[in-house]
Amino acid sequence: MTPETLKPAMLGRAVAAASVLIFSGSALAIGGGGGGSGPMAEYASNGSHATTSGAEGQACTVFRPRNVPEGAPLILWGNGTGAPTMSYSQGLRHWASWGFVVAAANTTMAGSGEEMLDCIDAVRSASYGDNVDFSKVGASGHSQGGGGAYFAGRDMKVTATAPMQPYPFEFGIGARDPQNGPMLLMSGGNDMIAPRTVQSRIYSGAETPVFWATLDSASHFEPSWSFGGFRGISTAWWMYQLKGDSEAAELFTGACTACDMAGWTIERKNF
């Protein structure tokens, strides 16, 4: 039986059990790689903002610049099955260092995307909420949380998405997928839990632009702790989509500087 044929409940238990192993002790380092090389090296390095983190109510944890700049975009995050928010803390803090406010839903069952979307109101009511540009909202997440980002991307409040190895538990994926905006779809070449065959349904159904980037060496737990090899490309994507950065845009559009990266398999559509 292949992973994509497992019933959602069975898959959830499998991911949760594996998560306990991957996020404990020395295993935490598996997803803690450099995050990028070549054209992604700049974006894999920390940004210029000092960061802080804390709870916004009981439902969300926010990673943000210590002094939130005016017009800061918002990124919503969904955890993988069985994985707490702090399992991804260094990756979320990395995005904050680039000037983004990052709101993670405090749930290990983020597959619907609803808990992620609820964090918009939590940030809006925060002391720094007036500095956030709510017309620039991204959604990302890992595994089940990547599925949540996919479903959140159907909401008009979400500008763009960047799901990492998503496994949507509710396969409402038809011939036409009503995503609201562009997607960076990240897969792992050695992912045995949510393999590329799962993400291919997302890619084939999309009518909005999709940049499908598979890190050939990545297992399912590549994003743990620091986002691993996905750190650079995801940061560049947010700079392009949520900040309109022209240099970051060149990585994905036109001649596509990122399309020939060693160790990656790249497909794109509607660009």
FENHU-V395917 format. One record per residue. RES is the residue in three letters. PHI is phi in whole degrees, -180 to 180 (999 if undefined). Layout:
RES|PHI / RES|PHI
//
This chain:
MET|999 / THR|-86 / PRO|-57 / GLU|-72 / THR|-96 / LEU|-66 / LYS|-66 / PRO|-52 / ALA|-64 / MET|-66 / LEU|-64 / GLY|-58 / ARG|-66 / ALA|-65 / VAL|-65 / ALA|-62 / ALA|-65 / ALA|-66 / SER|-62 / VAL|-59 / LEU|-73 / ILE|-69 / PHE|-98 / SER|-118 / GLY|56 / SER|-72 / ALA|-63 / LEU|-59 / ALA|-76 / ILE|-58 / GLY|-97 / GLY|-100 / GLY|-72 / GLY|-69 / GLY|88 / GLY|163 / SER|-146 / GLY|59 / PRO|-67 / MET|-96 / ALA|-59 / GLU|-60 / TYR|-80 / ALA|-79 / SER|-81 / ASN|-63 / GLY|-80 / SER|-90 / HIS|-93 / ALA|-68 / THR|-122 / THR|-146 / SER|-148 / GLY|178 / ALA|-80 / GLU|-117 / GLY|72 / GLN|-89 / ALA|-94 / CYS|-137 / THR|-115 / VAL|-113 / PHE|-111 / ARG|-153 / PRO|-59 / ARG|-57 / ASN|-114 / VAL|-68 / PRO|-71 / GLU|-63 / GLY|84 / ALA|-65 / PRO|-72 / LEU|-116 / ILE|-118 / LEU|-95 / TRP|-129 / GLY|-120 / ASN|-74 / GLY|-74 / THR|-57 / GLY|78 / ALA|-108 / PRO|-74 / THR|-54 / MET|-66 / SER|-65 / TYR|-118 / SER|-60 / GLN|-72 / GLY|-68 / LEU|-66 / ARG|-67 / HIS|-61 / TRP|-60 / ALA|-62 / SER|-67 / TRP|-95 / GLY|98 / PHE|-101 / VAL|-91 / VAL|-118 / ALA|-114 / ALA|-101 / ALA|-73 / ASN|-82 / THR|-147 / THR|-100 / MET|-133 / ALA|-98 / GLY|-65 / SER|-80 / GLY|83 / GLU|-67 / GLU|-64 / MET|-66 / LEU|-64 / ASP|-63 / CYS|-68 / ILE|-60 / ASP|-67 / ALA|-63 / VAL|-72 / ARG|-59 / SER|-90 / ALA|-75 / SER|-62 / TYR|-98 / GLY|-57 / ASP|-66 / ASN|-89 / VAL|-92 / ASP|-92 / PHE|-81 / SER|-89 / LYS|-126 / VAL|-123 / GLY|-107 / ALA|-134 / SER|-142 / GLY|172 / HIS|-118 / SER|58 / GLN|-59 / GLY|-66 / GLY|-67 / GLY|-63 / GLY|-62 / ALA|-63 / TYR|-60 / PHE|-72 / ALA|-62 / GLY|-67 / ARG|-85 / ASP|-85 / MET|-66 / LYS|-77 / VAL|-99 / THR|-82 / ALA|-157 / THR|-130 / ALA|-150 / PRO|-72 / MET|-103 / GLN|48 / PRO|-68 / TYR|-128 / PRO|-70 / PHE|-68 / GLU|-105 / PHE|-81 / GLY|-85 / ILE|-116 / GLY|-104 / ALA|-64 / ARG|-125 / ASP|-104 / PRO|-84 / GLN|-67 / ASN|-83 / GLY|-150 / PRO|-66 / MET|-134 / LEU|-97 / LEU|-102 / MET|-107 / SER|-128 / GLY|-117 / GLY|-66 / ASN|-111 / ASP|-83 / MET|-98 / ILE|-103 / ALA|-128 / PRO|-72 / ARG|-59 / THR|-62 / VAL|-71 / GLN|-70 / SER|-63 / ARG|-69 / ILE|-66 / TYR|-63 / SER|-69 / GLY|-87 / ALA|-78 / GLU|-110 / THR|-88 / PRO|-61 / VAL|-132 / PHE|-108 / TRP|-99 / ALA|-115 / THR|-106 / LEU|-81 / ASP|-59 / SER|-90 / ALA|-80 / SER|-84 / HIS|-66 / PHE|-104 / GLU|-54 / PRO|-75 / SER|-57 / TRP|72 / SER|-120 / PHE|78 / GLY|50 / GLY|-70 / PHE|-88 / ARG|-65 / GLY|-67 / ILE|-68 / SER|-69 / THR|-65 / ALA|-61 / TRP|-61 / TRP|-66 / MET|-62 / TYR|-71 / GLN|-79 / LEU|-104 / LYS|-119 / GLY|66 / ASP|-72 / SER|-70 / GLU|-68 / ALA|-65 / ALA|-61 / GLU|-64 / LEU|-69 / PHE|-113 / THR|-114 / GLY|57 / ALA|-65 / CYS|63 / THR|-59 / ALA|-81 / CYS|-71 / ASP|-113 / MET|-67 / ALA|-66 / GLY|86 / TRP|-125 / THR|-111 / ILE|-117 / GLU|-131 / ARG|-149 / LYS|-145 / ASN|66 / PHE|-91
//
